[in-house]
Amino acid sequence: MSKVYSYLGLARRAGHIVSGEHAVVGGVKRGQVFLILIAQDASSNTNRKFSSLAQNHNISCLVYGEKDLYGQAIGQSPRAVLGVLDRNFASVIRNSIKESV
């Protein structure tokens, strides 16, 4: 597993991750989300919805990884969308994704 998933697990344990469509939308509307991650195997509808949401709220949005690996990293069932609630975790995860691509 890459460093990105390790950081996601750490962020989850620290309480800085929201997962699932409703939780991420709620976090964005409350101004708590600094980074949205969309799984590569998410539906095109989900991809379009969250890319648009991120753009409308000036939030960084990246398509990376797989639903199953997101779920494993945060200790839950597969998730198509994750929101990072901490600016520092968001920065570290964003940089790790750019390094791995």
C-alpha positions in Angstrom: 0.0 0.0 0.0 1.3 3.5 -0.9 2.1 6.3 1.5 -1.2 8.0 0.5 -3.3 5.2 2.1 -1.1 5.3 5.2 -1.8 9.0 5.5 -5.5 8.4 5.0 -5.5 5.9 7.8 -3.7 8.3 10.1 -6.1 11.1 9.2 -9.0 8.9 9.9 -7.7 7.9 13.3 -7.2 11.6 14.1 -10.8 12.3 13.1 -9.9 14.3 10.0 -11.6 12.2 7.3 -15.2 12.1 6.2 -16.3 9.4 3.8 -19.2 8.7 1.7 -21.2 11.1 -0.5 -23.5 12.6 2.1 -20.8 13.2 4.7 -18.5 14.8 2.1 -21.2 17.1 0.8 -22.1 18.1 4.3 -18.5 18.8 5.2 -18.0 20.9 2.1 -21.2 23.0 2.8 -19.9 23.6 6.4 -16.5 24.7 5.0 -14.6 21.9 6.7 -13.2 20.1 3.7 -9.8 21.0 2.3 -9.3 18.1 -0.2 -11.7 15.8 -1.9 -10.5 12.5 -3.2 -12.5 10.5 -5.7 -11.7 6.9 -6.5 -10.7 6.1 -10.1 -13.3 3.4 -10.2 -16.1 5.7 -9.0 -19.0 6.2 -11.4 -18.8 9.0 -13.9 -21.8 10.6 -12.1 -20.0 10.7 -8.8 -16.9 12.0 -10.5 -18.8 14.8 -12.2 -20.8 15.7 -9.1 -17.8 16.0 -6.8 -15.5 17.7 -9.3 -18.2 20.3 -9.8 -18.8 20.7 -6.0 -15.0 21.1 -5.4 -14.8 23.7 -8.2 -17.8 25.7 -6.9 -16.3 25.8 -3.4 -12.6 26.3 -4.4 -11.5 23.0 -2.9 -8.7 20.9 -4.3 -10.1 17.7 -5.9 -8.0 14.7 -7.1 -9.0 11.4 -8.7 -6.8 8.7 -7.2 -6.9 5.1 -6.0 -9.7 2.6 -5.7 -12.8 2.3 -3.6 -11.7 -0.9 -2.0 -8.3 0.6 -1.0 -9.9 3.7 0.4 -12.2 1.5 2.6 -9.2 -0.6 3.8 -7.2 2.5 4.6 -9.8 4.0 6.8 -11.1 0.8 8.2 -14.6 0.9 6.6 -16.4 -0.6 3.6 -15.4 0.6 0.1 -15.8 4.3 -0.4 -15.9 6.3 -3.6 -15.3 9.7 -2.1 -13.3 11.0 0.8 -13.0 14.5 2.3 -9.9 15.6 4.3 -10.8 18.0 7.1 -7.3 19.1 8.1 -5.2 21.5 6.0 -1.9 19.8 6.9 -3.1 16.3 6.1 -4.6 17.6 2.9 -1.3 19.1 1.8 0.7 16.0 2.7 -1.8 13.7 0.9 -1.9 16.0 -2.2 1.9 16.0 -2.4 2.2 12.2 -1.9 -0.3 11.7 -4.8 1.7 14.0 -7.1 4.9 12.1 -6.2 3.3 8.8 -7.0 1.8 9.8 -10.3 
